[in-house]
Amino acid sequence: MTALPDWMRPPRAEGWFAEDLDHLPEAPRHTELIDGALVFMMSPQRSWHGRLVTALTTTLMAQAPTGVEVEREMTIRLDARNRPEPDLLVTDLPYDPDRTWYAPDDVKLVVEVVSPESAHRDRTVKLRKYAEAGIPHYWCIEDEDGTPAVHVYELDKPTGAYAPAGIFRGALQRPLPFEISLDLDKLTPSRSS
């Protein structure tokens, strides 16, 4: 059995806390904290995922009104033991070059692009946790034969859970969290024959 490096050992018997992520310089990029456990992105990222996240980031930035920021791969401190890192988030806080996380109240939209290794977390665990934290909008993007399908959810405040608001293929038009119009087919290159 291989011994764990010292930095991977929790600093206390209760495990990891959200603030611990800011003090783990040895941790790989995209390290998340889910229920007090460190979660690492161990598989190489697919090109489709990277291209989609980049194109979606630039498209949303171009459409965002003044005062709205689009951030890529920034953690959200949901509570003391949960600090997931969505692919994208939308906030109305001004840009801060030293920021390492956002509070749920500052996040208007979270976007997760599903990968094989993150599918369960994105479709169930994060869906529930983001809703419980009160984040008003959640998009879960699936790869359907190389084209994105966006599963859109809105927070139902009386129940504190997300309600499905549609599955979008080809085009997406949404009035919230701001006026968004996307040609989904142009977010990733078409496959070569």
Backbone as JSON Lines, residues from 0, in Angstrom:
{"i":0,"aa":"M","n":[0.84,-1.18,0.0],"ca":[0.0,0.0,0.0],"c":[0.89,1.24,0.0]}
{"i":1,"aa":"T","n":[0.57,2.2,-0.82],"ca":[1.32,3.44,-0.93],"c":[0.91,4.4,0.19]}
{"i":2,"aa":"A","n":[1.88,5.0,0.83],"ca":[1.59,5.96,1.89],"c":[1.1,7.28,1.28]}
{"i":3,"aa":"L","n":[0.17,7.91,1.97],"ca":[-0.34,9.21,1.51],"c":[0.68,10.3,1.81]}
{"i":4,"aa":"P","n":[0.83,11.26,0.92],"ca":[1.67,12.41,1.24],"c":[1.05,13.17,2.43]}
{"i":5,"aa":"D","n":[1.88,13.82,3.19],"ca":[1.41,14.54,4.39],"c":[0.3,15.53,4.08]}
{"i":6,"aa":"W","n":[0.38,16.23,2.94],"ca":[-0.63,17.26,2.65],"c":[-2.02,16.66,2.43]}
{"i":7,"aa":"M","n":[-2.12,15.36,2.13],"ca":[-3.41,14.72,1.91],"c":[-4.08,14.26,3.21]}
{"i":8,"aa":"R","n":[-3.37,14.36,4.32],"ca":[-3.95,13.96,5.61],"c":[-4.77,15.13,6.17]}
{"i":9,"aa":"P","n":[-6.03,14.86,6.57],"ca":[-6.85,15.93,7.13],"c":[-6.17,16.54,8.36]}
{"i":10,"aa":"P","n":[-6.3,17.84,8.54],"ca":[-5.62,18.52,9.65],"c":[-6.28,18.27,11.01]}
{"i":11,"aa":"R","n":[-7.44,17.61,11.01],"ca":[-8.15,17.34,12.27],"c":[-8.96,16.06,12.11]}
{"i":12,"aa":"A","n":[-9.4,15.5,13.21],"ca":[-10.16,14.24,13.18],"c":[-11.46,14.38,12.41]}
{"i":13,"aa":"E","n":[-12.06,15.57,12.42],"ca":[-13.34,15.78,11.73],"c":[-13.18,15.88,10.21]}
{"i":14,"aa":"G","n":[-11.97,15.85,9.71],"ca":[-11.74,15.94,8.28],"c":[-11.41,17.35,7.83]}
{"i":15,"aa":"W","n":[-11.75,17.65,6.6],"ca":[-11.4,18.91,5.97],"c":[-12.54,19.92,6.11]}
{"i":16,"aa":"F","n":[-12.16,21.2,6.15],"ca":[-13.13,22.29,6.17],"c":[-12.85,23.21,4.97]}
{"i":17,"aa":"A","n":[-13.85,24.0,4.63],"ca":[-13.78,24.84,3.42],"c":[-12.52,25.71,3.39]}
{"i":18,"aa":"E","n":[-12.16,26.3,4.52],"ca":[-10.99,27.19,4.52],"c":[-9.68,26.45,4.28]}
{"i":19,"aa":"D","n":[-9.67,25.13,4.5],"ca":[-8.45,24.35,4.28],"c":[-8.0,24.36,2.82]}
{"i":20,"aa":"L","n":[-8.94,24.49,1.89],"ca":[-8.56,24.48,0.46],"c":[-7.59,25.6,0.11]}
{"i":21,"aa":"D","n":[-7.68,26.73,0.82],"ca":[-6.78,27.85,0.52],"c":[-5.37,27.62,1.05]}
{"i":22,"aa":"H","n":[-5.16,26.52,1.77],"ca":[-3.85,26.25,2.37],"c":[-3.27,24.91,1.91]}
{"i":23,"aa":"L","n":[-3.65,24.49,0.71],"ca":[-3.17,23.23,0.15],"c":[-2.49,23.48,-1.2]}
{"i":24,"aa":"P","n":[-1.34,24.14,-1.22],"ca":[-0.71,24.44,-2.51],"c":[-0.31,23.19,-3.28]}
{"i":25,"aa":"E","n":[-0.16,22.05,-2.6],"ca":[0.23,20.82,-3.29],"c":[-0.95,20.14,-3.98]}
{"i":26,"aa":"A","n":[-2.17,20.51,-3.61],"ca":[-3.35,19.86,-4.17],"c":[-3.43,20.12,-5.68]}
{"i":27,"aa":"P","n":[-3.91,19.14,-6.43],"ca":[-4.05,19.36,-7.87],"c":[-5.1,20.43,-8.17]}
{"i":28,"aa":"R","n":[-4.99,21.02,-9.35],"ca":[-6.03,21.96,-9.79],"c":[-7.38,21.27,-9.74]}
{"i":29,"aa":"H","n":[-8.42,22.04,-9.56],"ca":[-9.79,21.54,-9.56],"c":[-10.09,20.61,-8.38]}
{"i":30,"aa":"T","n":[-9.44,20.85,-7.25],"ca":[-9.75,20.1,-6.04],"c":[-10.99,20.7,-5.4]}
{"i":31,"aa":"E","n":[-11.97,19.84,-5.09],"ca":[-13.21,20.27,-4.47],"c":[-13.3,19.66,-3.08]}
{"i":32,"aa":"L","n":[-14.19,20.22,-2.27],"ca":[-14.5,19.65,-0.98],"c":[-15.98,19.31,-0.97]}
{"i":33,"aa":"I","n":[-16.31,18.03,-0.83],"ca":[-17.69,17.56,-0.78],"c":[-17.87,16.77,0.51]}
{"i":34,"aa":"D","n":[-18.73,17.27,1.38],"ca":[-19.0,16.62,2.67],"c":[-17.72,16.33,3.45]}
{"i":35,"aa":"G","n":[-16.78,17.27,3.44],"ca":[-15.56,17.14,4.21],"c":[-14.49,16.28,3.57]}
{"i":36,"aa":"A","n":[-14.73,15.78,2.36],"ca":[-13.75,14.94,1.67],"c":[-13.2,15.69,0.46]}
{"i":37,"aa":"L","n":[-11.89,15.58,0.25],"ca":[-11.28,16.18,-0.94],"c":[-11.63,15.33,-2.15]}
{"i":38,"aa":"V","n":[-12.02,15.98,-3.22],"ca":[-12.33,15.3,-4.48],"c":[-11.41,15.9,-5.53]}
{"i":39,"aa":"F","n":[-10.64,15.04,-6.18],"ca":[-9.69,15.47,-7.2],"c":[-10.19,15.06,-8.58]}
{"i":40,"aa":"M","n":[-9.92,15.9,-9.57],"ca":[-10.17,15.54,-10.97],"c":[-8.96,14.72,-11.4]}
{"i":41,"aa":"M","n":[-9.13,13.41,-11.44],"ca":[-8.0,12.52,-11.71],"c":[-7.86,12.17,-13.19]}
{"i":42,"aa":"S","n":[-8.96,12.17,-13.93],"ca":[-8.9,11.81,-15.34],"c":[-8.52,13.02,-16.18]}
{"i":43,"aa":"P","n":[-7.87,12.81,-17.3],"ca":[-7.61,13.93,-18.19],"c":[-8.94,14.49,-18.71]}
{"i":44,"aa":"Q","n":[-9.0,15.79,-18.84],"ca":[-10.23,16.44,-19.33],"c":[-10.35,16.23,-20.84]}
{"i":45,"aa":"R","n":[-11.53,15.89,-21.29],"ca":[-11.78,15.72,-22.72],"c":[-11.76,17.08,-23.42]}
{"i":46,"aa":"S","n":[-11.31,17.09,-24.65],"ca":[-11.28,18.31,-25.44],"c":[-12.67,18.92,-25.57]}
{"i":47,"aa":"W","n":[-13.7,18.08,-25.75],"ca":[-15.08,18.56,-25.9],"c":[-15.46,19.4,-24.69]}
{"i":48,"aa":"H","n":[-15.14,18.92,-23.5],"ca":[-15.47,19.63,-22.26],"c":[-14.78,21.0,-22.23]}
{"i":49,"aa":"G","n":[-13.48,21.01,-22.48],"ca":[-12.72,22.26,-22.45],"c":[-13.2,23.28,-23.47]}
{"i":50,"aa":"R","n":[-13.46,22.82,-24.7],"ca":[-13.94,23.72,-25.75],"c":[-15.3,24.3,-25.4]}
{"i":51,"aa":"L","n":[-16.19,23.44,-24.88],"ca":[-17.53,23.89,-24.51],"c":[-17.47,24.93,-23.39]}
{"i":52,"aa":"V","n":[-16.68,24.66,-22.36],"ca":[-16.58,25.61,-21.24],"c":[-16.0,26.94,-21.71]}
{"i":53,"aa":"T","n":[-14.97,26.9,-22.54],"ca":[-14.37,28.15,-23.06],"c":[-15.38,28.93,-23.89]}
{"i":54,"aa":"A","n":[-16.04,28.26,-24.83],"ca":[-17.01,28.95,-25.7],"c":[-18.18,29.5,-24.9]}
{"i":55,"aa":"L","n":[-18.66,28.74,-23.94],"ca":[-19.77,29.2,-23.11],"c":[-19.36,30.4,-22.26]}
{"i":56,"aa":"T","n":[-18.15,30.35,-21.72],"ca":[-17.64,31.47,-20.93],"c":[-17.62,32.75,-21.75]}
{"i":57,"aa":"T","n":[-17.01,32.71,-22.93],"ca":[-16.9,33.93,-23.74],"c":[-18.27,34.41,-24.24]}
{"i":58,"aa":"T","n":[-19.15,33.46,-24.57],"ca":[-20.49,33.85,-25.05],"c":[-21.3,34.51,-23.93]}
{"i":59,"aa":"L","n":[-21.27,33.92,-22.74],"ca":[-22.01,34.52,-21.62],"c":[-21.4,35.86,-21.22]}
{"i":60,"aa":"M","n":[-20.09,35.97,-21.25],"ca":[-19.44,37.25,-20.93],"c":[-19.89,38.34,-21.9]}
{"i":61,"aa":"A","n":[-20.01,37.99,-23.17],"ca":[-20.42,38.97,-24.18],"c":[-21.87,39.41,-23.99]}
{"i":62,"aa":"Q","n":[-22.71,38.54,-23.42],"ca":[-24.13,38.87,-23.25],"c":[-24.46,39.43,-21.86]}
{"i":63,"aa":"A","n":[-23.55,39.27,-20.91],"ca":[-23.82,39.7,-19.54],"c":[-23.95,41.22,-19.46]}
{"i":64,"aa":"P","n":[-24.96,41.7,-18.74],"ca":[-25.09,43.15,-18.58],"c":[-23.99,43.7,-17.66]}
{"i":65,"aa":"T","n":[-23.82,44.98,-17.67],"ca":[-22.86,45.64,-16.8],"c":[-23.14,45.25,-15.36]}
{"i":66,"aa":"G","n":[-22.1,44.92,-14.63],"ca":[-22.25,44.54,-13.24],"c":[-22.39,43.05,-13.01]}
{"i":67,"aa":"V","n":[-22.45,42.27,-14.1],"ca":[-22.54,40.81,-13.98],"c":[-21.23,40.22,-14.47]}
{"i":68,"aa":"E","n":[-20.68,39.31,-13.68],"ca":[-19.4,38.67,-14.02],"c":[-19.62,37.17,-14.25]}
{"i":69,"aa":"V","n":[-18.85,36.61,-15.17],"ca":[-18.84,35.17,-15.43],"c":[-17.48,34.66,-15.01]}
{"i":70,"aa":"E","n":[-17.47,33.7,-14.1],"ca":[-16.22,33.14,-13.59],"c":[-16.13,31.68,-13.99]}
{"i":71,"aa":"R","n":[-14.93,31.25,-14.29],"ca":[-14.66,29.86,-14.67],"c":[-13.87,29.19,-13.56]}
{"i":72,"aa":"E","n":[-14.33,28.0,-13.14],"ca":[-13.58,27.15,-12.22],"c":[-13.2,27.84,-10.92]}
{"i":73,"aa":"M","n":[-14.19,28.46,-10.28],"ca":[-14.02,29.07,-8.95],"c":[-14.91,28.33,-7.97]}
{"i":74,"aa":"T","n":[-14.41,28.07,-6.77],"ca":[-15.21,27.32,-5.8],"c":[-16.29,28.2,-5.17]}
{"i":75,"aa":"I","n":[-17.33,27.5,-4.67],"ca":[-18.41,28.14,-3.94],"c":[-18.41,27.53,-2.54]}
{"i":76,"aa":"R","n":[-18.29,28.37,-1.54],"ca":[-18.28,27.88,-0.16],"c":[-19.74,27.74,0.3]}
{"i":77,"aa":"L","n":[-20.28,26.54,0.1],"ca":[-21.68,26.29,0.43],"c":[-21.91,26.27,1.93]}
{"i":78,"aa":"D","n":[-20.95,25.68,2.65],"ca":[-20.99,25.62,4.12],"c":[-19.59,25.23,4.58]}
{"i":79,"aa":"A","n":[-19.44,24.93,5.86],"ca":[-18.11,24.65,6.41],"c":[-17.44,23.42,5.8]}
{"i":80,"aa":"R","n":[-18.22,22.48,5.23],"ca":[-17.63,21.23,4.75],"c":[-17.88,20.96,3.27]}
{"i":81,"aa":"N","n":[-18.35,21.98,2.55],"ca":[-18.62,21.82,1.12],"c":[-18.15,23.05,0.35]}
{"i":82,"aa":"R","n":[-17.26,22.8,-0.6],"ca":[-16.74,23.86,-1.45],"c":[-16.5,23.3,-2.85]}
{"i":83,"aa":"P","n":[-17.6,23.06,-3.59],"ca":[-17.45,22.53,-4.94],"c":[-16.94,23.59,-5.91]}
{"i":84,"aa":"E","n":[-16.4,23.11,-7.02],"ca":[-15.89,23.99,-8.07],"c":[-16.67,23.75,-9.35]}
{"i":85,"aa":"P","n":[-17.68,24.57,-9.64],"ca":[-18.4,24.39,-10.9],"c":[-17.54,24.82,-12.08]}
{"i":86,"aa":"D","n":[-17.96,24.4,-13.27],"ca":[-17.25,24.82,-14.47],"c":[-17.39,26.32,-14.69]}
{"i":87,"aa":"L","n":[-18.6,26.85,-14.45],"ca":[-18.86,28.29,-14.59],"c":[-19.81,28.73,-13.49]}
{"i":88,"aa":"L","n":[-19.71,30.0,-13.16],"ca":[-20.71,30.61,-12.3],"c":[-20.93,32.04,-12.75]}
{"i":89,"aa":"V","n":[-22.11,32.56,-12.44],"ca":[-22.46,33.94,-12.75],"c":[-22.72,34.64,-11.42]}
{"i":90,"aa":"T","n":[-22.14,35.82,-11.26],"ca":[-22.26,36.58,-10.02],"c":[-22.45,38.06,-10.34]}
{"i":91,"aa":"D","n":[-22.96,38.8,-9.35],"ca":[-23.05,40.25,-9.53],"c":[-22.01,40.97,-8.66]}
{"i":92,"aa":"L","n":[-21.06,40.22,-8.12],"ca":[-19.96,40.86,-7.39],"c":[-18.92,41.37,-8.38]}
{"i":93,"aa":"P","n":[-18.27,42.47,-8.07],"ca":[-17.21,42.96,-8.97],"c":[-16.0,42.03,-8.96]}
{"i":94,"aa":"Y","n":[-15.26,42.09,-10.03],"ca":[-14.04,41.29,-10.17],"c":[-13.07,41.61,-9.04]}
{"i":95,"aa":"D","n":[-12.5,40.57,-8.44],"ca":[-11.49,40.7,-7.4],"c":[-10.38,39.72,-7.74]}
{"i":96,"aa":"P","n":[-9.19,40.2,-8.13],"ca":[-8.13,39.29,-8.57],"c":[-7.64,38.34,-7.49]}
{"i":97,"aa":"D","n":[-7.91,38.62,-6.22],"ca":[-7.45,37.77,-5.13],"c":[-8.51,36.81,-4.6]}
{"i":98,"aa":"R","n":[-9.69,36.85,-5.17],"ca":[-10.78,35.98,-4.71],"c":[-10.45,34.52,-4.99]}
{"i":99,"aa":"T","n":[-10.77,33.63,-4.03],"ca":[-10.57,32.2,-4.23],"c":[-11.89,31.43,-4.12]}
{"i":100,"aa":"W","n":[-12.97,32.07,-3.68],"ca":[-14.27,31.4,-3.56],"c":[-15.38,32.45,-3.5]}
{"i":101,"aa":"Y","n":[-16.6,31.96,-3.7],"ca":[-17.8,32.8,-3.61],"c":[-18.74,32.2,-2.57]}
{"i":102,"aa":"A","n":[-19.54,33.05,-1.97],"ca":[-20.62,32.6,-1.1],"c":[-21.85,32.32,-1.96]}
{"i":103,"aa":"P","n":[-22.72,31.4,-1.56],"ca":[-23.9,31.07,-2.36],"c":[-24.79,32.28,-2.66]}
{"i":104,"aa":"D","n":[-24.92,33.21,-1.72],"ca":[-25.76,34.38,-1.94],"c":[-25.26,35.27,-3.07]}
{"i":105,"aa":"D","n":[-23.98,35.12,-3.42],"ca":[-23.39,35.94,-4.47],"c":[-23.47,35.29,-5.85]}
{"i":106,"aa":"V","n":[-23.97,34.05,-5.91],"ca":[-23.99,33.28,-7.15],"c":[-25.42,33.23,-7.69]}
{"i":107,"aa":"K","n":[-25.57,33.61,-8.95],"ca":[-26.89,33.63,-9.59],"c":[-27.14,32.4,-10.47]}
{"i":108,"aa":"L","n":[-26.08,31.85,-11.03],"ca":[-26.17,30.69,-11.91],"c":[-24.92,29.85,-11.74]}
{"i":109,"aa":"V","n":[-25.1,28.54,-11.68],"ca":[-23.99,27.58,-11.68],"c":[-24.16,26.7,-12.91]}
{"i":110,"aa":"V","n":[-23.04,26.44,-13.59],"ca":[-23.05,25.56,-14.77],"c":[-22.04,24.44,-14.55]}
{"i":111,"aa":"E","n":[-22.51,23.21,-14.69],"ca":[-21.64,22.03,-14.64],"c":[-21.73,21.34,-15.98]}
{"i":112,"aa":"V","n":[-20.59,21.04,-16.59],"ca":[-20.52,20.26,-17.81],"c":[-20.14,18.84,-17.39]}
{"i":113,"aa":"V","n":[-21.03,17.91,-17.64],"ca":[-20.88,16.55,-17.14],"c":[-19.74,15.83,-17.84]}
{"i":114,"aa":"S","n":[-18.88,15.21,-17.03],"ca":[-17.81,14.33,-17.51],"c":[-18.08,12.95,-16.93]}
{"i":115,"aa":"P","n":[-17.53,11.91,-17.52],"ca":[-17.78,10.57,-16.96],"c":[-17.47,10.46,-15.47]}
{"i":116,"aa":"E","n":[-16.37,11.06,-15.03],"ca":[-15.98,10.94,-13.62],"c":[-16.78,11.86,-12.7]}
{"i":117,"aa":"S","n":[-17.49,12.84,-13.24],"ca":[-18.26,13.76,-12.4],"c":[-19.76,13.57,-12.54]}
{"i":118,"aa":"A","n":[-20.2,12.62,-13.35],"ca":[-21.62,12.5,-13.69],"c":[-22.51,12.37,-12.46]}
{"i":119,"aa":"H","n":[-22.2,11.48,-11.55],"ca":[-23.04,11.31,-10.37],"c":[-23.08,12.58,-9.53]}
{"i":120,"aa":"R","n":[-21.93,13.17,-9.28],"ca":[-21.87,14.41,-8.47],"c":[-22.66,15.53,-9.14]}
{"i":121,"aa":"D","n":[-22.49,15.72,-10.47],"ca":[-23.15,16.82,-11.17],"c":[-24.66,16.63,-11.23]}
{"i":122,"aa":"R","n":[-25.11,15.4,-11.47],"ca":[-26.54,15.14,-11.66],"c":[-27.34,15.01,-10.37]}
{"i":123,"aa":"T","n":[-26.68,14.64,-9.27],"ca":[-27.42,14.41,-8.03],"c":[-26.88,15.19,-6.85]}
{"i":124,"aa":"V","n":[-25.62,14.97,-6.49],"ca":[-25.05,15.58,-5.29],"c":[-25.03,17.1,-5.4]}
{"i":125,"aa":"K","n":[-24.44,17.62,-6.46],"ca":[-24.35,19.09,-6.61],"c":[-25.71,19.71,-6.87]}
{"i":126,"aa":"L","n":[-26.56,19.02,-7.61],"ca":[-27.92,19.51,-7.85],"c":[-28.61,19.78,-6.51]}
{"i":127,"aa":"R","n":[-28.51,18.85,-5.58],"ca":[-29.14,19.01,-4.27],"c":[-28.43,20.07,-3.43]}
{"i":128,"aa":"K","n":[-27.1,20.03,-3.41],"ca":[-26.35,20.96,-2.57],"c":[-26.5,22.41,-3.02]}
{"i":129,"aa":"Y","n":[-26.45,22.67,-4.33],"ca":[-26.62,24.04,-4.83],"c":[-28.03,24.55,-4.49]}
{"i":130,"aa":"A","n":[-29.03,23.69,-4.61],"ca":[-30.4,24.09,-4.28],"c":[-30.52,24.4,-2.79]}
{"i":131,"aa":"E","n":[-30.0,23.51,-1.95],"ca":[-30.06,23.73,-0.5],"c":[-29.35,25.02,-0.09]}
{"i":132,"aa":"A","n":[-28.33,25.41,-0.85],"ca":[-27.59,26.65,-0.55],"c":[-28.33,27.89,-1.07]}
{"i":133,"aa":"G","n":[-29.4,27.68,-1.86],"ca":[-30.21,28.8,-2.34],"c":[-29.75,29.44,-3.63]}
{"i":134,"aa":"I","n":[-28.9,28.76,-4.4],"ca":[-28.46,29.31,-5.69],"c":[-29.63,29.2,-6.67]}
{"i":135,"aa":"P","n":[-30.08,30.33,-7.24],"ca":[-31.34,30.33,-7.98],"c":[-31.39,29.56,-9.3]}
{"i":136,"aa":"H","n":[-30.25,29.38,-9.98],"ca":[-30.26,28.73,-11.3],"c":[-29.11,27.74,-11.42]}
{"i":137,"aa":"Y","n":[-29.42,26.58,-12.02],"ca":[-28.42,25.53,-12.21],"c":[-28.59,24.94,-13.61]}
{"i":138,"aa":"W","n":[-27.48,24.86,-14.35],"ca":[-27.48,24.21,-15.65],"c":[-26.54,23.01,-15.57]}
{"i":139,"aa":"C","n":[-27.01,21.87,-16.04],"ca":[-26.21,20.66,-16.12],"c":[-26.16,20.3,-17.61]}
{"i":140,"aa":"I","n":[-24.96,20.36,-18.19],"ca":[-24.81,20.18,-19.64],"c":[-24.28,18.78,-19.93]}
{"i":141,"aa":"E","n":[-25.03,18.06,-20.75],"ca":[-24.68,16.69,-21.14],"c":[-24.16,16.68,-22.58]}
{"i":142,"aa":"D","n":[-23.29,15.72,-22.87],"ca":[-22.78,15.49,-24.23],"c":[-23.69,14.47,-24.91]}
{"i":143,"aa":"E","n":[-24.43,14.93,-25.91],"ca":[-25.29,14.03,-26.7],"c":[-24.69,13.9,-28.1]}
{"i":144,"aa":"D","n":[-23.84,12.9,-28.27],"ca":[-23.18,12.64,-29.55],"c":[-22.42,13.86,-30.07]}
{"i":145,"aa":"G","n":[-21.73,14.54,-29.16],"ca":[-20.89,15.67,-29.54],"c":[-21.57,17.02,-29.51]}
{"i":146,"aa":"T","n":[-22.87,17.05,-29.24],"ca":[-23.56,18.33,-29.13],"c":[-24.09,18.5,-27.7]}
{"i":147,"aa":"P","n":[-24.1,19.73,-27.21],"ca":[-24.54,19.94,-25.83],"c":[-26.06,19.94,-25.7]}
{"i":148,"aa":"A","n":[-26.53,19.31,-24.62],"ca":[-27.93,19.38,-24.21],"c":[-27.92,20.0,-22.81]}
{"i":149,"aa":"V","n":[-28.6,21.13,-22.66],"ca":[-28.57,21.87,-21.4],"c":[-29.83,21.59,-20.6]}
{"i":150,"aa":"H","n":[-29.65,20.97,-19.45],"ca":[-30.75,20.71,-18.52],"c":[-30.79,21.9,-17.56]}
{"i":151,"aa":"V","n":[-31.86,22.66,-17.62],"ca":[-31.98,23.91,-16.87],"c":[-32.9,23.69,-15.67]}
{"i":152,"aa":"Y","n":[-32.45,24.18,-14.52],"ca":[-33.22,24.08,-13.28],"c":[-33.34,25.47,-12.66]}
{"i":153,"aa":"E","n":[-34.5,25.72,-12.04],"ca":[-34.72,26.94,-11.28],"c":[-35.09,26.56,-9.86]}
{"i":154,"aa":"L","n":[-34.64,27.36,-8.91],"ca":[-34.92,27.09,-7.5],"c":[-36.39,27.39,-7.19]}
{"i":155,"aa":"D","n":[-37.06,26.4,-6.63],"ca":[-38.42,26.58,-6.13],"c":[-38.28,26.95,-4.66]}
{"i":156,"aa":"K","n":[-38.43,28.23,-4.34],"ca":[-38.16,28.7,-2.98],"c":[-39.02,28.02,-1.91]}
{"i":157,"aa":"P","n":[-40.33,27.75,-2.14],"ca":[-41.1,27.08,-1.09],"c":[-40.56,25.71,-0.69]}
{"i":158,"aa":"T","n":[-40.03,24.95,-1.64],"ca":[-39.52,23.61,-1.32],"c":[-38.01,23.6,-1.09]}
{"i":159,"aa":"G","n":[-37.3,24.62,-1.55],"ca":[-35.85,24.64,-1.44],"c":[-35.18,23.65,-2.36]}
{"i":160,"aa":"A","n":[-35.89,23.21,-3.4],"ca":[-35.34,22.25,-4.36],"c":[-35.42,22.84,-5.76]}
{"i":161,"aa":"Y","n":[-34.64,22.28,-6.66],"ca":[-34.7,22.73,-8.04],"c":[-35.87,22.09,-8.76]}
{"i":162,"aa":"A","n":[-36.52,22.89,-9.6],"ca":[-37.57,22.4,-10.49],"c":[-37.01,22.44,-11.9]}
{"i":163,"aa":"P","n":[-37.24,21.39,-12.7],"ca":[-36.78,21.41,-14.09],"c":[-37.46,22.55,-14.85]}
{"i":164,"aa":"A","n":[-36.67,23.3,-15.62],"ca":[-37.2,24.4,-16.43],"c":[-37.03,24.14,-17.91]}
{"i":165,"aa":"G","n":[-36.58,22.93,-18.26],"ca":[-36.46,22.57,-19.67],"c":[-35.13,21.93,-20.01]}
{"i":166,"aa":"I","n":[-35.14,21.2,-21.13],"ca":[-33.93,20.64,-21.7],"c":[-33.78,21.28,-23.07]}
{"i":167,"aa":"F","n":[-32.64,21.91,-23.3],"ca":[-32.44,22.7,-24.51],"c":[-31.39,22.04,-25.4]}
{"i":168,"aa":"R","n":[-31.77,21.89,-26.68],"ca":[-30.87,21.37,-27.71],"c":[-30.94,22.34,-28.88]}
{"i":169,"aa":"G","n":[-29.82,22.58,-29.51],"ca":[-29.8,23.48,-30.67],"c":[-29.73,24.94,-30.29]}
{"i":170,"aa":"A","n":[-30.7,25.39,-29.51],"ca":[-30.73,26.8,-29.09],"c":[-31.26,26.88,-27.67]}
{"i":171,"aa":"L","n":[-30.84,27.9,-26.96],"ca":[-31.31,28.15,-25.6],"c":[-31.64,29.62,-25.47]}
{"i":172,"aa":"Q","n":[-32.84,29.92,-25.02],"ca":[-33.27,31.29,-24.74],"c":[-33.74,31.3,-23.29]}
{"i":173,"aa":"R","n":[-33.15,32.15,-22.46],"ca":[-33.54,32.23,-21.05],"c":[-33.6,33.69,-20.63]}
{"i":174,"aa":"P","n":[-34.63,34.06,-19.87],"ca":[-34.72,35.44,-19.38],"c":[-33.94,35.67,-18.08]}
{"i":175,"aa":"L","n":[-33.54,34.58,-17.41],"ca":[-32.87,34.69,-16.11],"c":[-31.63,33.82,-16.07]}
{"i":176,"aa":"P","n":[-30.58,34.2,-15.38],"ca":[-30.45,35.35,-14.49],"c":[-30.26,36.68,-15.21]}
{"i":177,"aa":"F","n":[-30.09,36.61,-16.53],"ca":[-30.15,37.78,-17.41],"c":[-30.59,37.25,-18.77]}
{"i":178,"aa":"E","n":[-30.86,38.14,-19.7],"ca":[-31.32,37.71,-21.03],"c":[-30.2,36.96,-21.74]}
{"i":179,"aa":"I","n":[-30.42,35.66,-21.97],"ca":[-29.39,34.79,-22.57],"c":[-29.96,34.15,-23.83]}
{"i":180,"aa":"S","n":[-29.16,34.2,-24.91],"ca":[-29.53,33.56,-26.17],"c":[-28.29,32.82,-26.68]}
{"i":181,"aa":"L","n":[-28.39,31.48,-26.76],"ca":[-27.25,30.67,-27.17],"c":[-27.58,29.8,-28.37]}
{"i":182,"aa":"D","n":[-26.67,29.76,-29.33],"ca":[-26.72,28.77,-30.4],"c":[-25.84,27.63,-29.9]}
{"i":183,"aa":"L","n":[-26.45,26.61,-29.32],"ca":[-25.7,25.54,-28.68],"c":[-24.82,24.77,-29.66]}
{"i":184,"aa":"D","n":[-25.27,24.66,-30.91],"ca":[-24.51,23.91,-31.9],"c":[-23.18,24.57,-32.25]}
{"i":185,"aa":"K","n":[-23.04,25.88,-31.96],"ca":[-21.8,26.58,-32.27],"c":[-20.85,26.63,-31.09]}
{"i":186,"aa":"L","n":[-21.2,26.02,-29.96],"ca":[-20.33,26.05,-28.77],"c":[-19.21,25.04,-28.83]}
{"i":187,"aa":"T","n":[-19.35,24.03,-29.69],"ca":[-18.27,23.05,-29.88],"c":[-18.07,22.83,-31.37]}
{"i":188,"aa":"P","n":[-16.84,22.54,-31.78],"ca":[-16.61,22.26,-33.2],"c":[-17.35,21.0,-33.61]}
{"i":189,"aa":"S","n":[-17.8,20.95,-34.86],"ca":[-18.45,19.74,-35.34],"c":[-17.38,18.66,-35.52]}
{"i":190,"aa":"R","n":[-17.82,17.44,-35.38],"ca":[-16.87,16.31,-35.51],"c":[-16.44,16.16,-36.96]}
{"i":191,"aa":"S","n":[-15.17,15.79,-37.14],"ca":[-14.64,15.55,-38.5],"c":[-15.15,14.21,-39.0]}
{"i":192,"aa":"S","n":[-15.34,14.11,-40.3],"ca":[-15.82,12.84,-40.88],"c":[-14.69,11.87,-41.03]}
